[in-house]
Amino acid sequence: MSLALTDVSLLLGRELDYVQRGFIEIVRGKIKSAGSGSYRGAVKKLDAKGFLIMPGFINAHTHVADSIGKDIAAGRRLDARVHPIFGAKKRILQRSKPEHLKAFIRSSAMSMMKKGIVAFADFREDGPEGVRLLKEAITGLPIKCVVLGRTNHYGSPIDTAGLPLEAMEQARQVLKMSDGLGISGANENSAAALAQYRQLGRKKLVAIHAAESMETVEFSKEHTKRSEVARIMEHLKPDFVVHMTNATKNEISLVAKSGTGIVVCPRANGVLGVGMPRVAQMLRQGCLLAIGTDNVMLNSPDILRELDYVWKASGATEGEMIEPRQLLKMVTVNPAHMLRLNSGWIEEGRAADLIFIDKRHADIYPLHDPYAAMVHRLSESSIRAVMIDGLFVETMN
């Protein structure tokens, strides 16, 4: 598809600079050129006056297979709901038929696209079969998925041994089929096992949950005399960690200095009552931050709600409002970098993954501050179209 979108407002480049009137030229699914002013090329033009075009959202952390268990065990704490060994989630997944899981995964993926999400990163349990199930579920959908698989092995942090041979082989199989490893947590792994995962996944992404609740934090200190974050950063050296809701200032600094990314999931943390991640402080300390919606059992896969929640809740809990442009980068530019996706910003050579926003929609008009408006006024109904790899998504209402 070759097309030039003209007379349009846009958020341009890595800094999402606001351009009042400009253009985007798309050739074979990629952005060939973009900028301010009039388009003077020869490609077919589409007058997009009245629209603000921005990069499509990237949901940096999900568990979409859990869509089948929406709100089961609502009101219970973290381990009771999602612990990988004895939580309600494990029982639901064990009792569910694969075809049912696939149907609900696909439904969640379609829901994400309608809300402007062009890509998501999923922690997929159940070894190679779990990875295969997710891929089959979204076959034919344009949404991009970074699949981070996991073995069925859950050990103890005080084990002296590493991974058993069958877990090592399962990890190798997972890595052949996926984009990397999405490990449950440090409390289910010895130091040797964490180091083995790093070695196995050295050519791909490696990620892990960390410091989600005070219970997990205290468990680590009691059983290993060290924090989850310290053990993770020494032995696993992940590409990114998820949550850090109850991390200390020193632990945040440790992650920031290493260049490791952090994915925060504020609404899911709120549902579980485990706290609010200190997003403003993480930004001050130089962390690379992205946002995820986490487990669909707990929380809707809706980045629009997530942006609104984190902006206002951070202001209430940390005493300062995060600059809205920084929040938009946390769902576009930053996760694209973190997940190694050719998406996330409007620039020559990037994939044409775009959202078309009606500037005259009642929820937005008059548009005085485009960044604030996108963070807390944008709605599904004000998103008129979504484009992935230069093609309009057909699942829109």
VOLUMPA-582712 format. One record per residue (C-alpha): residue in one letter; x, y, z; residue number from 1. Coordinates in nm, 2 decimals. Each point is the difference from the previous one (the first is absolute). Layout:
N
aa_x_y_z_i
a_X_Y_Z_NUM
...
***
This chain:
397
aa_x_y_z_i
m_0.00_0.00_0.00_1
s_0.14_0.34_-0.10_2
l_-0.18_0.30_0.14_3
a_0.06_0.36_0.12_4
l_-0.20_0.13_0.30_5
t_-0.02_0.37_-0.05_6
d_-0.12_0.31_0.19_7
v_0.01_-0.19_0.32_8
s_0.12_0.08_0.36_9
l_0.25_-0.25_0.13_10
l_0.23_-0.10_0.29_11
l_0.34_-0.02_-0.18_12
g_0.32_-0.19_0.07_13
r_0.14_-0.15_0.32_14
e_-0.09_0.31_0.20_15
l_-0.36_0.00_-0.13_16
d_0.02_0.36_-0.10_17
y_-0.33_0.15_-0.08_18
v_-0.05_0.11_-0.37_19
q_-0.31_0.20_-0.06_20
r_0.00_-0.06_-0.38_21
g_0.21_-0.26_-0.17_22
f_0.01_-0.32_-0.19_23
i_0.10_-0.37_0.01_24
e_0.11_-0.19_-0.31_25
i_-0.04_-0.38_0.03_26
v_0.15_-0.25_-0.25_27
r_-0.03_-0.38_0.04_28
g_-0.10_0.02_0.36_29
k_0.29_0.23_0.11_30
i_0.02_0.38_0.05_31
k_0.20_0.14_-0.29_32
s_-0.02_0.36_0.12_33
a_-0.18_0.22_0.25_34
g_0.01_0.36_0.11_35
s_-0.17_0.34_0.01_36
g_-0.14_0.19_-0.29_37
s_-0.14_-0.12_-0.33_38
y_0.07_-0.34_-0.16_39
r_0.17_0.04_-0.35_40
g_0.05_-0.36_-0.10_41
a_-0.17_-0.21_-0.26_42
v_-0.17_-0.26_0.22_43
k_-0.38_-0.02_0.01_44
k_-0.13_0.26_0.26_45
l_-0.26_-0.04_0.27_46
d_-0.11_0.33_0.15_47
a_0.00_-0.07_0.38_48
k_-0.10_0.35_0.11_49
g_-0.17_-0.01_0.34_50
f_0.21_-0.29_0.12_51
l_0.29_-0.03_0.25_52
i_0.22_-0.29_-0.10_53
m_0.22_-0.15_0.27_54
p_0.20_-0.33_0.03_55
g_-0.21_-0.30_0.10_56
f_0.01_-0.11_0.36_57
i_0.22_-0.29_0.12_58
n_-0.13_-0.19_0.30_59
a_0.33_-0.11_0.16_60
h_-0.13_-0.28_0.23_61
t_-0.30_-0.23_-0.02_62
h_-0.12_-0.35_0.09_63
v_-0.27_-0.03_-0.27_64
a_-0.07_-0.37_0.05_65
d_-0.16_0.09_0.33_66
s_-0.28_0.18_-0.18_67
i_-0.21_-0.30_0.07_68
g_0.00_0.07_0.38_69
k_-0.11_0.36_0.01_70
d_-0.05_0.12_0.36_71
i_0.01_-0.35_0.15_72
a_0.10_0.02_0.36_73
a_-0.05_0.38_-0.01_74
g_0.11_0.17_0.32_75
r_0.26_-0.26_0.10_76
r_0.37_0.08_0.03_77
l_0.28_-0.07_-0.25_78
d_0.10_-0.35_0.08_79
a_-0.36_-0.13_0.04_80
r_-0.08_0.12_-0.35_81
v_0.31_-0.04_-0.22_82
h_0.27_-0.20_0.18_83
p_0.14_-0.24_-0.26_84
i_-0.02_-0.30_0.22_85
f_-0.31_0.03_0.23_86
g_-0.19_0.31_-0.13_87
a_-0.35_0.00_-0.15_88
k_0.15_0.08_-0.34_89
k_0.18_-0.33_-0.01_90
r_-0.32_-0.20_0.07_91
i_-0.19_0.19_-0.26_92
l_0.26_-0.06_-0.27_93
q_0.03_-0.36_0.08_94
r_-0.38_-0.06_-0.03_95
s_-0.05_0.21_-0.32_96
k_-0.01_-0.16_-0.34_97
p_0.26_0.13_-0.25_98
e_-0.26_0.11_-0.25_99
h_-0.17_0.21_0.27_100
l_0.33_0.16_0.10_101
k_0.07_0.09_-0.36_102
a_-0.34_0.16_-0.05_103
f_0.05_0.23_0.30_104
i_0.36_0.08_-0.10_105
r_-0.12_0.11_-0.34_106
s_-0.29_0.20_0.15_107
s_0.25_0.19_0.22_108
a_0.23_0.07_-0.30_109
m_-0.28_0.14_-0.20_110
s_-0.11_0.21_0.30_111
m_0.35_0.14_0.02_112
m_0.01_0.11_-0.36_113
k_-0.33_0.19_0.03_114
k_0.16_0.20_0.28_115
g_0.31_0.09_-0.21_116
i_0.23_-0.28_0.11_117
v_0.21_-0.12_-0.29_118
a_0.24_-0.23_0.19_119
f_0.01_-0.18_0.34_120
a_0.26_-0.20_0.19_121
d_-0.14_-0.31_0.17_122
f_0.14_-0.22_0.28_123
r_-0.12_-0.35_-0.12_124
e_0.01_-0.29_0.24_125
d_-0.01_-0.38_-0.07_126
g_0.31_-0.04_-0.19_127
p_0.00_-0.06_-0.38_128
e_-0.37_-0.09_0.00_129
g_-0.08_0.33_0.15_130
v_0.19_0.20_-0.26_131
r_-0.15_-0.21_-0.28_132
l_-0.35_0.07_0.14_133
l_0.05_0.37_0.01_134
k_0.13_0.02_-0.35_135
e_-0.28_-0.21_-0.14_136
a_-0.26_0.21_0.18_137
i_0.12_0.33_-0.17_138
t_0.07_-0.15_-0.34_139
g_-0.12_0.23_-0.28_140
l_-0.04_0.31_0.23_141
p_0.23_0.29_-0.09_142
i_0.08_0.08_0.36_143
k_0.37_-0.06_0.09_144
c_0.08_-0.23_0.29_145
v_0.33_-0.04_0.18_146
v_-0.03_-0.34_0.16_147
l_0.21_-0.07_0.31_148
g_-0.04_-0.36_0.09_149
r_0.06_-0.19_0.32_150
t_0.09_-0.35_0.12_151
n_-0.23_-0.20_0.23_152
h_0.28_-0.01_0.27_153
y_-0.05_0.19_0.32_154
g_0.27_-0.05_0.26_155
s_0.12_0.17_0.32_156
p_0.24_0.29_0.06_157
i_0.20_-0.20_0.25_158
d_0.07_-0.29_-0.24_159
t_0.37_-0.05_-0.06_160
a_-0.07_-0.18_-0.33_161
g_-0.09_0.16_-0.33_162
l_-0.27_-0.10_-0.24_163
p_-0.07_-0.37_-0.05_164
l_0.09_-0.14_-0.34_165
e_-0.37_-0.02_-0.11_166
a_-0.05_0.37_0.08_167
m_0.32_0.09_-0.19_168
e_-0.13_-0.18_-0.30_169
q_-0.34_0.15_0.03_170
a_0.16_0.35_0.02_171
r_0.19_-0.07_-0.32_172
q_-0.32_-0.11_-0.18_173
v_-0.18_0.31_0.13_174
l_0.28_0.23_-0.13_175
k_-0.01_-0.16_-0.35_176
m_-0.37_0.09_-0.03_177
s_-0.02_0.34_0.19_178
d_0.17_0.34_0.03_179
g_0.15_-0.08_0.34_180
l_-0.08_-0.10_0.36_181
g_-0.26_0.14_0.23_182
i_0.10_-0.14_0.35_183
s_-0.24_0.00_0.29_184
g_0.22_0.14_0.27_185
a_0.32_-0.03_0.20_186
n_-0.17_-0.18_0.28_187
e_-0.07_-0.30_-0.22_188
n_0.36_-0.03_-0.11_189
s_0.34_-0.06_0.15_190
a_0.30_0.22_-0.09_191
a_0.13_-0.28_-0.22_192
a_-0.33_-0.03_-0.18_193
l_-0.02_0.38_-0.06_194
a_0.35_-0.01_-0.15_195
q_-0.09_-0.29_-0.22_196
y_-0.30_0.18_-0.14_197
r_0.22_0.30_-0.08_198
q_0.25_-0.22_-0.19_199
l_-0.28_-0.19_-0.18_200
g_-0.17_0.33_-0.11_201
r_0.31_0.20_-0.07_202
k_-0.10_0.06_-0.37_203
k_-0.36_0.08_0.08_204
l_-0.20_0.20_0.25_205
v_-0.01_-0.10_0.37_206
a_-0.25_0.15_0.24_207
i_-0.13_-0.07_0.35_208
h_-0.25_0.13_0.26_209
a_0.17_0.18_0.29_210
a_-0.10_0.16_0.33_211
e_-0.38_-0.01_-0.08_212
s_-0.12_-0.03_0.36_213
m_0.14_0.04_0.35_214
e_-0.07_-0.38_0.05_215
t_0.24_-0.09_-0.28_216
v_0.26_0.25_0.12_217
e_-0.01_-0.13_0.35_218
f_0.00_-0.37_-0.12_219
s_0.33_0.07_-0.18_220
k_0.16_0.17_0.30_221
e_-0.11_-0.27_0.24_222
h_0.12_-0.29_-0.21_223
t_0.31_0.14_-0.18_224
k_0.10_0.30_0.21_225
r_-0.01_0.20_-0.32_226
s_-0.27_0.19_-0.20_227
e_-0.16_-0.13_-0.31_228
v_0.14_0.29_-0.20_229
a_0.36_-0.06_0.12_230
r_-0.02_-0.37_-0.08_231
i_-0.15_0.07_-0.34_232
m_0.25_0.27_-0.10_233
e_0.30_-0.22_0.11_234
h_-0.10_-0.33_-0.15_235
l_-0.26_0.05_-0.27_236
k_0.10_0.34_-0.14_237
p_-0.33_0.04_-0.19_238
d_-0.09_0.23_-0.28_239
f_-0.29_0.12_0.20_240
v_-0.18_-0.06_0.33_241
v_-0.38_0.03_0.06_242
h_-0.17_0.18_0.28_243
m_0.27_0.14_0.26_244
t_-0.31_0.12_0.19_245
n_0.18_-0.05_0.34_246
a_0.36_0.05_-0.11_247
t_0.21_0.23_0.21_248
k_0.17_0.32_-0.13_249
n_0.34_-0.19_0.00_250
e_-0.15_-0.29_-0.20_251
i_-0.15_0.24_-0.25_252
s_0.34_0.16_-0.03_253
l_0.16_-0.34_-0.05_254
v_-0.24_-0.08_-0.29_255
a_0.04_0.35_-0.16_256
k_0.38_-0.01_0.00_257
s_0.00_-0.35_-0.16_258
g_-0.21_0.13_-0.29_259
t_-0.26_-0.26_0.08_260
g_-0.36_0.10_-0.09_261
i_-0.29_0.01_0.23_262
v_-0.36_-0.08_-0.09_263
v_-0.25_0.14_0.25_264
c_-0.36_-0.13_0.03_265
p_-0.18_0.25_0.23_266
r_-0.36_-0.11_-0.04_267
a_0.07_-0.37_0.05_268
n_0.20_0.10_0.31_269
g_-0.30_0.19_0.12_270
v_-0.23_-0.29_-0.06_271
l_0.22_-0.22_0.22_272
g_0.06_0.26_0.26_273
v_0.37_-0.02_-0.02_274
g_0.07_0.37_-0.04_275
m_0.08_0.26_-0.26_276
p_0.33_0.00_-0.19_277
r_0.20_0.32_0.05_278
v_0.00_0.10_-0.36_279
a_0.11_0.36_0.05_280
q_0.29_-0.11_0.22_281
m_0.11_-0.27_-0.26_282
l_0.00_0.27_-0.27_283
r_0.21_0.23_0.23_284
q_0.25_-0.28_0.05_285
g_0.04_-0.05_-0.38_286
c_-0.19_-0.33_-0.05_287
l_-0.12_-0.11_-0.34_288
l_-0.37_-0.05_0.07_289
a_-0.29_-0.16_-0.18_290
i_-0.36_-0.08_0.10_291
g_-0.19_-0.33_-0.01_292
t_-0.35_-0.10_0.09_293
d_0.11_-0.34_0.14_294
n_-0.23_-0.29_0.06_295
v_-0.34_0.01_-0.18_296
m_-0.14_-0.20_0.29_297
l_0.05_0.30_0.22_298
n_-0.01_0.30_-0.24_299
s_-0.13_0.10_-0.35_300
p_0.28_0.03_-0.27_301
d_-0.07_0.37_-0.04_302
i_0.29_0.24_-0.03_303
l_-0.23_0.30_-0.01_304
r_-0.12_-0.08_0.36_305
e_0.35_-0.07_0.11_306
l_0.13_0.34_-0.12_307
d_-0.28_0.18_0.18_308
y_0.05_-0.20_0.32_309
v_0.37_0.03_0.02_310
w_0.00_0.38_-0.07_311
k_-0.25_0.08_0.28_312
a_0.10_-0.27_0.25_313
s_0.37_0.10_-0.02_314
g_-0.10_0.36_0.06_315
a_-0.20_-0.10_0.31_316
t_0.26_-0.24_0.14_317
e_0.33_0.17_-0.09_318
g_-0.11_0.36_0.02_319
e_0.10_0.09_-0.36_320
m_-0.16_-0.04_-0.34_321
i_0.20_-0.19_-0.26_322
e_0.05_0.20_-0.32_323
p_-0.26_-0.15_-0.24_324
r_0.24_-0.03_-0.29_325
q_0.22_-0.23_0.22_326
l_-0.30_-0.23_0.06_327
l_-0.08_-0.02_-0.37_328
k_0.36_-0.10_-0.06_329
m_-0.05_-0.28_0.25_330
v_-0.26_-0.16_-0.23_331
t_0.17_0.07_-0.33_332
v_0.37_0.09_-0.03_333
n_0.13_-0.17_0.32_334
p_-0.17_-0.34_-0.04_335
a_0.10_-0.01_-0.37_336
h_0.36_0.04_0.11_337
m_-0.03_-0.25_0.29_338
l_-0.17_-0.27_-0.21_339
r_0.21_0.06_-0.31_340
l_-0.30_0.08_-0.21_341
n_0.01_0.21_-0.32_342
s_-0.29_0.21_0.11_343
g_-0.06_0.26_0.27_344
w_0.07_0.33_-0.18_345
i_-0.06_0.18_-0.33_346
e_0.33_0.02_-0.19_347
e_0.15_-0.12_-0.32_348
g_0.05_-0.38_-0.01_349
r_-0.24_-0.07_0.29_350
a_-0.30_-0.22_-0.05_351
a_-0.32_0.20_-0.08_352
d_-0.18_-0.10_0.33_353
l_-0.23_0.29_0.06_354
i_-0.31_0.13_0.18_355
f_-0.24_0.24_-0.17_356
i_-0.16_0.23_0.26_357
d_-0.30_0.22_-0.07_358
k_0.11_0.35_0.13_359
r_-0.36_0.12_-0.01_360
h_-0.14_-0.29_0.21_361
a_-0.20_0.13_0.30_362
d_0.24_-0.16_0.25_363
i_0.30_0.19_-0.14_364
y_-0.12_0.32_-0.17_365
p_0.13_0.27_0.04_366
l_0.35_-0.15_-0.01_367
h_0.22_0.24_0.21_368
d_0.26_-0.25_0.12_369
p_0.04_-0.30_-0.22_370
y_0.21_-0.20_0.25_371
a_-0.24_0.05_0.30_372
a_-0.30_-0.07_-0.23_373
m_0.15_-0.33_-0.11_374
v_0.08_-0.10_0.35_375
h_-0.33_0.06_0.17_376
r_-0.27_0.09_-0.26_377
l_0.06_-0.25_-0.29_378
s_-0.27_-0.26_-0.03_379
e_-0.06_-0.30_-0.22_380
s_-0.27_0.20_-0.18_381
s_0.24_0.28_-0.08_382
i_0.24_-0.24_-0.17_383
r_-0.14_-0.01_-0.36_384
a_0.25_-0.24_-0.15_385
v_0.30_-0.21_0.08_386
m_0.28_-0.09_-0.25_387
i_0.25_-0.28_0.04_388
d_0.28_-0.04_-0.25_389
g_-0.17_0.25_-0.23_390
l_-0.33_-0.18_-0.01_391
f_-0.32_0.11_0.17_392
v_-0.12_-0.24_0.26_393
e_-0.34_-0.14_-0.09_394
t_-0.12_-0.09_0.35_395
m_-0.09_0.35_0.08_396
n_-0.36_0.09_0.09_397
***
